[in-house]
Amino acid sequence: MATIDSALSGSLAAYLACSCGYDCRIVFSMEENIDDPTASVVLLQDIGTHDDVY
């Protein structure tokens, strides 16, 4: 099960991250959907091991 972490810091401060396995991280942001302001869009920034994405 994926878990959402706190917002990241430094050069990744605009993003969130979640784990998707033992050593797999997804870095993403949540943005407003311009076609439907009541919905959000998930924008994937990076996926890989902890060392790959940070």
Gaussian input, Z-matrix of N, CA and C with variables (Angstrom, degrees):
# hf/3-21g

backbone

0 1
 N
 C     1     B1
 C     2     B2     1     A1
 N     3     B3     2     A2     1     D1
 C     4     B4     3     A3     2     D2
 C     5     B5     4     A4     3     D3
 N     6     B6     5     A5     4     D4
 C     7     B7     6     A6     5     D5
 C     8     B8     7     A7     6     D6
 N     9     B9     8     A8     7     D7
 C    10    B10     9     A9     8     D8
 C    11    B11    10    A10     9     D9
 N    12    B12    11    A11    10    D10
 C    13    B13    12    A12    11    D11
 C    14    B14    13    A13    12    D12
 N    15    B15    14    A14    13    D13
 C    16    B16    15    A15    14    D14
 C    17    B17    16    A16    15    D15
 N    18    B18    17    A17    16    D16
 C    19    B19    18    A18    17    D17
 C    20    B20    19    A19    18    D18
 N    21    B21    20    A20    19    D19
 C    22    B22    21    A21    20    D20
 C    23    B23    22    A22    21    D21
 N    24    B24    23    A23    22    D22
 C    25    B25    24    A24    23    D23
 C    26    B26    25    A25    24    D24
 N    27    B27    26    A26    25    D25
 C    28    B28    27    A27    26    D26
 C    29    B29    28    A28    27    D27
 N    30    B30    29    A29    28    D28
 C    31    B31    30    A30    29    D29
 C    32    B32    31    A31    30    D30
 N    33    B33    32    A32    31    D31
 C    34    B34    33    A33    32    D32
 C    35    B35    34    A34    33    D33
 N    36    B36    35    A35    34    D34
 C    37    B37    36    A36    35    D35
 C    38    B38    37    A37    36    D36
 N    39    B39    38    A38    37    D37
 C    40    B40    39    A39    38    D38
 C    41    B41    40    A40    39    D39
 N    42    B42    41    A41    40    D40
 C    43    B43    42    A42    41    D41
 C    44    B44    43    A43    42    D42
 N    45    B45    44    A44    43    D43
 C    46    B46    45    A45    44    D44
 C    47    B47    46    A46    45    D45
 N    48    B48    47    A47    46    D46
 C    49    B49    48    A48    47    D47
 C    50    B50    49    A49    48    D48
 N    51    B51    50    A50    49    D49
 C    52    B52    51    A51    50    D50
 C    53    B53    52    A52    51    D51
 N    54    B54    53    A53    52    D52
 C    55    B55    54    A54    53    D53
 C    56    B56    55    A55    54    D54
 N    57    B57    56    A56    55    D55
 C    58    B58    57    A57    56    D56
 C    59    B59    58    A58    57    D57
 N    60    B60    59    A59    58    D58
 C    61    B61    60    A60    59    D59
 C    62    B62    61    A61    60    D60
 N    63    B63    62    A62    61    D61
 C    64    B64    63    A63    62    D62
 C    65    B65    64    A64    63    D63
 N    66    B66    65    A65    64    D64
 C    67    B67    66    A66    65    D65
 C    68    B68    67    A67    66    D66
 N    69    B69    68    A68    67    D67
 C    70    B70    69    A69    68    D68
 C    71    B71    70    A70    69    D69
 N    72    B72    71    A71    70    D70
 C    73    B73    72    A72    71    D71
 C    74    B74    73    A73    72    D72
 N    75    B75    74    A74    73    D73
 C    76    B76    75    A75    74    D74
 C    77    B77    76    A76    75    D75
 N    78    B78    77    A77    76    D76
 C    79    B79    78    A78    77    D77
 C    80    B80    79    A79    78    D78
 N    81    B81    80    A80    79    D79
 C    82    B82    81    A81    80    D80
 C    83    B83    82    A82    81    D81
 N    84    B84    83    A83    82    D82
 C    85    B85    84    A84    83    D83
 C    86    B86    85    A85    84    D84
 N    87    B87    86    A86    85    D85
 C    88    B88    87    A87    86    D86
 C    89    B89    88    A88    87    D87
 N    90    B90    89    A89    88    D88
 C    91    B91    90    A90    89    D89
 C    92    B92    91    A91    90    D90
 N    93    B93    92    A92    91    D91
 C    94    B94    93    A93    92    D92
 C    95    B95    94    A94    93    D93
 N    96    B96    95    A95    94    D94
 C    97    B97    96    A96    95    D95
 C    98    B98    97    A97    96    D96
 N    99    B99    98    A98    97    D97
 C   100   B100    99    A99    98    D98
 C   101   B101   100   A100    99    D99
 N   102   B102   101   A101   100   D100
 C   103   B103   102   A102   101   D101
 C   104   B104   103   A103   102   D102
 N   105   B105   104   A104   103   D103
 C   106   B106   105   A105   104   D104
 C   107   B107   106   A106   105   D105
 N   108   B108   107   A107   106   D106
 C   109   B109   108   A108   107   D107
 C   110   B110   109   A109   108   D108
 N   111   B111   110   A110   109   D109
 C   112   B112   111   A111   110   D110
 C   113   B113   112   A112   111   D111
 N   114   B114   113   A113   112   D112
 C   115   B115   114   A114   113   D113
 C   116   B116   115   A115   114   D114
 N   117   B117   116   A116   115   D115
 C   118   B118   117   A117   116   D116
 C   119   B119   118   A118   117   D117
 N   120   B120   119   A119   118   D118
 C   121   B121   120   A120   119   D119
 C   122   B122   121   A121   120   D120
 N   123   B123   122   A122   121   D121
 C   124   B124   123   A123   122   D122
 C   125   B125   124   A124   123   D123
 N   126   B126   125   A125   124   D124
 C   127   B127   126   A126   125   D125
 C   128   B128   127   A127   126   D126
 N   129   B129   128   A128   127   D127
 C   130   B130   129   A129   128   D128
 C   131   B131   130   A130   129   D129
 N   132   B132   131   A131   130   D130
 C   133   B133   132   A132   131   D131
 C   134   B134   133   A133   132   D132
 N   135   B135   134   A134   133   D133
 C   136   B136   135   A135   134   D134
 C   137   B137   136   A136   135   D135
 N   138   B138   137   A137   136   D136
 C   139   B139   138   A138   137   D137
 C   140   B140   139   A139   138   D138
 N   141   B141   140   A140   139   D139
 C   142   B142   141   A141   140   D140
 C   143   B143   142   A142   141   D141
 N   144   B144   143   A143   142   D142
 C   145   B145   144   A144   143   D143
 C   146   B146   145   A145   144   D144
 N   147   B147   146   A146   145   D145
 C   148   B148   147   A147   146   D146
 C   149   B149   148   A148   147   D147
 N   150   B150   149   A149   148   D148
 C   151   B151   150   A150   149   D149
 C   152   B152   151   A151   150   D150
 N   153   B153   152   A152   151   D151
 C   154   B154   153   A153   152   D152
 C   155   B155   154   A154   153   D153
 N   156   B156   155   A155   154   D154
 C   157   B157   156   A156   155   D155
 C   158   B158   157   A157   156   D156
 N   159   B159   158   A158   157   D157
 C   160   B160   159   A159   158   D158
 C   161   B161   160   A160   159   D159

   B1=1.4434
   B2=1.5282
   B3=1.3060
   B4=1.4596
   B5=1.5228
   B6=1.3138
   B7=1.4562
   B8=1.5165
   B9=1.3245
   B10=1.4591
   B11=1.5222
   B12=1.3069
   B13=1.4540
   B14=1.5183
   B15=1.2943
   B16=1.4606
   B17=1.5162
   B18=1.3075
   B19=1.4643
   B20=1.5207
   B21=1.3003
   B22=1.4568
   B23=1.5202
   B24=1.3111
   B25=1.4622
   B26=1.5227
   B27=1.3156
   B28=1.4582
   B29=1.5179
   B30=1.3328
   B31=1.4607
   B32=1.5249
   B33=1.3320
   B34=1.4684
   B35=1.5262
   B36=1.3250
   B37=1.4644
   B38=1.5263
   B39=1.3104
   B40=1.4667
   B41=1.5282
   B42=1.3327
   B43=1.4650
   B44=1.5217
   B45=1.3235
   B46=1.4573
   B47=1.5220
   B48=1.3243
   B49=1.4612
   B50=1.5125
   B51=1.3210
   B52=1.4506
   B53=1.5196
   B54=1.3201
   B55=1.4608
   B56=1.5204
   B57=1.3152
   B58=1.4637
   B59=1.5243
   B60=1.3014
   B61=1.4554
   B62=1.5133
   B63=1.3034
   B64=1.4685
   B65=1.5235
   B66=1.3212
   B67=1.4568
   B68=1.5233
   B69=1.3201
   B70=1.4627
   B71=1.5175
   B72=1.3104
   B73=1.4645
   B74=1.5183
   B75=1.3276
   B76=1.4586
   B77=1.5219
   B78=1.3209
   B79=1.4567
   B80=1.5320
   B81=1.3412
   B82=1.4550
   B83=1.5232
   B84=1.3236
   B85=1.4651
   B86=1.5223
   B87=1.3127
   B88=1.4593
   B89=1.5231
   B90=1.3232
   B91=1.4575
   B92=1.5217
   B93=1.3252
   B94=1.4671
   B95=1.5217
   B96=1.3008
   B97=1.4638
   B98=1.5269
   B99=1.3278
   B100=1.4705
   B101=1.5302
   B102=1.3371
   B103=1.4594
   B104=1.5258
   B105=1.3392
   B106=1.4634
   B107=1.5268
   B108=1.3272
   B109=1.4617
   B110=1.5301
   B111=1.3302
   B112=1.4683
   B113=1.5207
   B114=1.3252
   B115=1.4620
   B116=1.5296
   B117=1.3168
   B118=1.4597
   B119=1.5222
   B120=1.3244
   B121=1.4552
   B122=1.5175
   B123=1.3249
   B124=1.4564
   B125=1.5214
   B126=1.3438
   B127=1.4585
   B128=1.5251
   B129=1.3235
   B130=1.4621
   B131=1.5209
   B132=1.3193
   B133=1.4576
   B134=1.5248
   B135=1.3419
   B136=1.4564
   B137=1.5203
   B138=1.3176
   B139=1.4603
   B140=1.5229
   B141=1.3127
   B142=1.4590
   B143=1.5091
   B144=1.3148
   B145=1.4562
   B146=1.5233
   B147=1.3095
   B148=1.4658
   B149=1.5220
   B150=1.3162
   B151=1.4624
   B152=1.5281
   B153=1.3195
   B154=1.4711
   B155=1.5201
   B156=1.3142
   B157=1.4674
   B158=1.5280
   B159=1.3213
   B160=1.4592
   B161=1.4859
   A1=109.32
   A2=117.38
   A3=122.43
   A4=110.12
   A5=115.51
   A6=120.64
   A7=108.73
   A8=116.27
   A9=120.97
   A10=108.65
   A11=115.77
   A12=122.49
   A13=109.96
   A14=115.08
   A15=121.39
   A16=109.57
   A17=115.30
   A18=119.44
   A19=108.67
   A20=116.41
   A21=121.82
   A22=109.75
   A23=116.34
   A24=120.18
   A25=110.39
   A26=115.76
   A27=121.22
   A28=111.37
   A29=116.32
   A30=120.78
   A31=112.71
   A32=117.73
   A33=122.43
   A34=112.03
   A35=117.45
   A36=121.81
   A37=113.72
   A38=118.71
   A39=121.70
   A40=112.27
   A41=117.41
   A42=120.95
   A43=112.85
   A44=114.21
   A45=124.09
   A46=107.36
   A47=116.73
   A48=119.93
   A49=109.40
   A50=115.90
   A51=121.07
   A52=108.44
   A53=115.23
   A54=119.65
   A55=108.24
   A56=115.06
   A57=119.54
   A58=110.21
   A59=115.73
   A60=122.08
   A61=109.19
   A62=116.80
   A63=120.93
   A64=111.65
   A65=117.73
   A66=121.05
   A67=110.04
   A68=115.85
   A69=121.16
   A70=108.46
   A71=115.78
   A72=121.59
   A73=109.86
   A74=116.02
   A75=123.08
   A76=107.22
   A77=116.65
   A78=122.45
   A79=106.26
   A80=116.90
   A81=120.66
   A82=111.00
   A83=115.02
   A84=120.94
   A85=108.37
   A86=115.52
   A87=122.63
   A88=106.78
   A89=116.41
   A90=121.91
   A91=109.95
   A92=115.68
   A93=120.77
   A94=109.21
   A95=116.11
   A96=121.89
   A97=107.45
   A98=117.79
   A99=120.15
   A100=112.36
   A101=117.66
   A102=121.05
   A103=112.65
   A104=116.40
   A105=121.60
   A106=108.22
   A107=118.74
   A108=122.21
   A109=114.70
   A110=118.14
   A111=119.83
   A112=111.67
   A113=117.13
   A114=121.27
   A115=110.02
   A116=115.53
   A117=121.75
   A118=109.74
   A119=114.23
   A120=121.90
   A121=107.36
   A122=116.75
   A123=121.56
   A124=107.59
   A125=116.14
   A126=121.62
   A127=108.50
   A128=116.40
   A129=121.03
   A130=109.32
   A131=116.06
   A132=122.00
   A133=111.18
   A134=117.17
   A135=120.66
   A136=109.59
   A137=115.97
   A138=122.28
   A139=107.50
   A140=116.34
   A141=120.37
   A142=110.39
   A143=115.77
   A144=120.52
   A145=109.23
   A146=116.55
   A147=121.55
   A148=109.48
   A149=117.86
   A150=121.09
   A151=112.62
   A152=117.85
   A153=121.70
   A154=112.18
   A155=117.66
   A156=120.96
   A157=113.77
   A158=118.17
   A159=120.19
   A160=107.62
   D1=133.65
   D2=-179.80
   D3=-75.64
   D4=145.55
   D5=175.49
   D6=-125.67
   D7=136.81
   D8=179.53
   D9=-90.67
   D10=130.14
   D11=177.70
   D12=-91.49
   D13=178.53
   D14=173.68
   D15=-67.36
   D16=169.58
   D17=174.57
   D18=-58.69
   D19=148.73
   D20=179.61
   D21=-81.48
   D22=173.10
   D23=-178.76
   D24=-124.90
   D25=177.58
   D26=178.72
   D27=66.25
   D28=-136.72
   D29=-177.33
   D30=-69.70
   D31=-11.76
   D32=178.89
   D33=-106.62
   D34=19.05
   D35=-174.20
   D36=-60.82
   D37=-23.31
   D38=-178.61
   D39=-82.40
   D40=-0.82
   D41=-171.68
   D42=-118.25
   D43=163.12
   D44=170.99
   D45=-112.10
   D46=169.48
   D47=177.40
   D48=-143.67
   D49=152.48
   D50=172.69
   D51=-141.77
   D52=156.67
   D53=176.62
   D54=-94.39
   D55=146.48
   D56=179.19
   D57=-132.59
   D58=26.22
   D59=179.32
   D60=162.51
   D61=-176.35
   D62=-176.47
   D63=-56.27
   D64=-50.18
   D65=-179.87
   D66=-132.65
   D67=50.95
   D68=179.34
   D69=-131.54
   D70=125.97
   D71=-178.84
   D72=-122.99
   D73=145.20
   D74=174.25
   D75=-118.39
   D76=125.77
   D77=177.06
   D78=-106.10
   D79=129.64
   D80=-173.02
   D81=-152.49
   D82=169.69
   D83=171.75
   D84=-131.53
   D85=156.04
   D86=176.20
   D87=-109.19
   D88=122.73
   D89=-177.30
   D90=-123.11
   D91=157.34
   D92=176.10
   D93=-72.71
   D94=137.86
   D95=176.42
   D96=-79.77
   D97=116.81
   D98=-176.43
   D99=-68.33
   D100=-22.03
   D101=177.71
   D102=-83.56
   D103=-22.84
   D104=-178.65
   D105=-146.83
   D106=92.04
   D107=-176.24
   D108=-59.27
   D109=-14.27
   D110=177.71
   D111=-85.78
   D112=-5.13
   D113=-178.63
   D114=-114.53
   D115=159.28
   D116=176.51
   D117=-114.90
   D118=157.96
   D119=176.32
   D120=-120.09
   D121=135.00
   D122=175.93
   D123=-95.92
   D124=122.41
   D125=177.64
   D126=-106.37
   D127=115.73
   D128=-179.57
   D129=-80.00
   D130=127.92
   D131=-179.88
   D132=-98.94
   D133=-43.02
   D134=-175.62
   D135=-161.78
   D136=155.07
   D137=174.55
   D138=-145.65
   D139=138.01
   D140=179.09
   D141=164.82
   D142=-167.19
   D143=177.68
   D144=-69.73
   D145=166.44
   D146=178.87
   D147=-54.60
   D148=-47.41
   D149=-179.01
   D150=-65.72
   D151=-32.13
   D152=179.71
   D153=-67.27
   D154=-44.41
   D155=-170.89
   D156=-91.31
   D157=-17.91
   D158=178.82
   D159=-109.97

